[in-house]
Structures are given as structure tokens and as C-alpha cells.
Amino acid sequence: MIIVVAGCNTSKGESQKATADMKIPDTIAYKDDFTRKYLNSKKEVIKGFYRFNSMTKGYTMQFPVNAKVSQEELALNSDVFESFRFNEVDRKENLVYDYKITYENRPITSNVDLNLALLSRDVGYEGNYEQFDHEEKTYYYAKIVKKDKKIITYRYFSYIKSSQSDKAISYVMSFAEDDSSENRKPKPEKLEEKFLNMIKSIDFSEQ
């Protein structure tokens, strides 16, 4: 009788563990069926971020737990091109961030001037880029702050080029706020720090 009870308890315990393992986290990213395809683990790599795996298999990066990839705006061409948008909801502060990523693995990525011109045209920027290196990648970085009546738009963007291959990414983050709103507003330096940390998390899969 004791053996039977012990057996039942073990089975019950294993069942509860399996149920817990199967439980979907209460995050926007994991609850969205499409976004979840990019995530291979429910475990956060750092607080507030999952590990994102490109469908091209060409790179990984940190991805906000409360962000959602727009399936309608995905463009994919084998393992050489991927472009998509995603938005992140800050539930605590009731804020929304918009992102756009374009990945390429072609010789044209080595033409930095051309790719910076394309990025500048996309975001409406006229100016120079700050250049810095980080973990076998070269970053070209700039930002824009625009005020239109009561709306202030912050835009941070970068062209990230691998030093080991033809892989490169154009990455844009946008955030808009109502200057007259009494809601809590993020500080520009915090927005910039957030973006820089996100682009530095990119890891090209070099072979």
C-alpha cells in the first residue's frame, strides 16, 4: 500500500512539474503564436529580455519580453535577407516603442556609405554617424529628436556590420510622446542607453 501511494505521489509530482514546464509565461512575446516561433526558451537571458533567433539563422539578439513581431510586415528571402517590425509595450509605464530591423548577408553590405544613405533616407536623417567597434562588429550610430506641435519623437538608429562576414543589420527604435501629457516620460539618456544595449546584444552566427 505504501509503495502504491508513493508511486502515485511520484507520478503526481512529475505531472505537476511537466505542467509547470509547459505553462506559457505571462508576457506579450510568448503569448503571441508568431513571435514565439523566434524564441527557443522561456528563460530570460537578462531581466526583461528573451533570446531571439532569426529565421535566417544568421544572428541572435535580446528581445523584450513584452514585444510582438508584426507578421504582416515580415519580408524573408532564404538566409540572405530578413526585414520586420516589432513593438514593445512597457506595461508599468504604459509606453510603446516601435522597432524596425533589416538583416542582409550579401557583399553589398560592405558598401557602408550606400547603406548609411539608405538608412538615413528611411528615418529622415541628414548628418554624420558615430562609429565604434564592439565584439567583432562595427557600429554606425545616430539619433534624431523632433518636435511637431506637442508631439516629441525620439529616433535611434544604427548600421551594424560584421567584421568577419557579409552580415549586417540596420536597426531603428522610435518612441513618441505627448509633451503636454502628465504621464511619466522616459529620460532621453535612458532611451539611448536602452537602444545601445539592445544593438550590442546582436550576435552574428559566423561560420
Secondary structure, DSSP 8 states (H G I E B T S, - for coil): -HHHHHHHHHHHHHHHHHHHHH---SSHHHHSHHHHTTBS-SS-SBTTEEEEE-TTSSEEEEEETTEEE-GGG-EEETTTEEEEEEEEEETTTTEEEEEEEEEEESGGGG-HHHHHHHHHHHHT--S--EEEE-SSEEEEEEEEEEEETTEEEEEEEEEEEESSSSEEEEEEEEEEEETT--S----HHHHHHHHHHHHHT-EE---
